[in-house]
Every structure is written in C-alpha cells, then in structure tokens.
C-alpha cells in the first residue's frame, strides 16, 4: 500500500514538472521553425552553377549572419527544385538558407535589387 502511494506521488511530481516545460517550449518557437530560421535574413550571393536534376546550386555568398558563417562559395540543396528554374550562373541574388539536420538548404532565392 505504501509503495502505491509513493508511485502516485512521484508520478504527480513528474507530471507537474513536465507540463509547464512542454508549454514553455511550444510558446518560444513558431511551429515548424528552428530558432535560427526565425531570426534569419536574406543573404547576398552570386549564382555560380545550377544543377536542376539534383536540386543543387553553387552560390558565392557573403556572410550568413544567422548561421555565423563567413562568406565563401559552396553548394546548397534547394528545398524545392522549382526555386532553381529562374536562376542562372552570374545572377546576383538574395537567398535564405537553413540548416536541416546538418544539411544546408536554400528555402528562398530572389533576384538582388
């Protein structure tokens, strides 16, 4: 009998701690977005190569501030291959990139103004 009371008491404490923690975590982020994506901004770049078949694009870019990444030239995966249909080597662009499981993914590409 005493063991049952202990189990119930421990369960009540665990639930009392878990519920507020889960609601705090949900309130701190928009659904489906990482913290970096929420504070991300567009980065300037120049298209160097487009690989439509594989959904990849090579971009020479400036600093990607929200990822603390210096300027360099690198290959990115496009979130959707259709993002690459309107860009070609030499185009000046502004683009959004996020880290999805260690993979650098372009989620938006716009012509630079």
C-alpha positions in Angstrom: 0.0 0.0 0.0 2.8 2.4 0.9 4.5 1.6 -2.5 1.4 2.6 -4.4 1.3 6.0 -2.6 5.0 6.6 -3.4 4.4 5.8 -7.1 1.4 8.1 -7.3 3.3 10.9 -5.5 6.3 10.6 -7.9 4.0 10.5 -10.9 2.2 13.6 -9.8 5.5 15.4 -9.3 6.8 14.3 -12.7 3.6 15.5 -14.5 3.7 18.7 -12.5 7.2 19.4 -13.9 6.7 18.1 -17.4 3.5 20.0 -18.3 4.8 23.5 -17.7 8.1 22.7 -19.5 6.4 21.5 -22.7 4.1 24.5 -22.9 7.2 26.8 -22.4 9.0 25.1 -25.3 6.0 25.4 -27.6 5.5 29.1 -26.8 9.1 30.0 -27.5 9.0 29.0 -31.2 6.7 29.2 -34.1 5.5 25.8 -35.2 7.9 24.1 -37.7 10.6 26.7 -37.5 14.0 26.5 -35.8 15.3 29.4 -33.7 17.8 30.2 -36.5 15.1 30.3 -39.1 13.0 32.7 -37.1 15.8 35.2 -36.9 17.3 34.5 -40.3 17.6 37.2 -43.0 18.3 37.1 -46.7 22.0 36.8 -47.7 23.6 38.3 -50.8 25.1 35.9 -53.3 26.1 35.2 -56.9 25.0 32.0 -58.7 28.0 30.1 -59.9 26.3 26.8 -61.0 22.8 25.3 -61.2 22.2 21.5 -61.1 18.5 21.2 -61.8 18.5 17.4 -62.0 19.9 17.1 -58.4 18.3 20.2 -57.0 21.6 21.8 -56.1 23.0 25.3 -56.6 26.5 26.7 -56.1 26.5 30.2 -54.6 29.3 32.6 -53.8 27.9 34.3 -50.8 28.6 37.0 -48.2 28.4 36.3 -44.5 25.4 34.3 -43.4 24.9 36.1 -40.1 22.2 33.9 -38.6 24.5 30.9 -39.0 27.7 32.6 -38.0 29.2 31.6 -41.4 31.8 33.7 -43.3 31.5 34.4 -47.0 32.6 31.6 -49.3 31.5 29.6 -52.3 29.6 26.5 -51.6 27.0 24.0 -52.9 23.5 24.2 -51.3 20.5 21.9 -51.7 17.2 23.6 -52.8 14.2 22.9 -50.6 12.2 22.7 -53.9 13.8 22.3 -57.3 11.5 24.9 -58.7 13.5 27.5 -56.8 16.3 26.9 -59.3 14.2 27.3 -62.5 14.7 31.1 -62.7 18.4 31.4 -61.8 21.5 31.0 -63.9 25.2 31.4 -63.4 26.2 35.1 -63.0 22.8 36.1 -61.4 23.1 38.3 -58.3 20.6 37.0 -55.8 19.4 37.3 -52.2 18.7 33.9 -50.6 17.6 32.2 -47.4 19.4 29.2 -46.1 18.6 27.0 -43.1 20.4 24.0 -41.5 18.1 21.0 -41.7 19.8 18.1 -39.9 23.3 19.3 -40.8 22.4 19.9 -44.5 22.4 23.5 -45.8 19.1 24.0 -47.6 18.1 27.1 -49.6 14.4 27.9 -48.9 14.1 31.1 -51.0 16.0 32.8 -53.8 15.2 36.2 -55.1 16.8 38.5 -57.7 19.0 41.1 -56.0 17.7 44.7 -56.4 
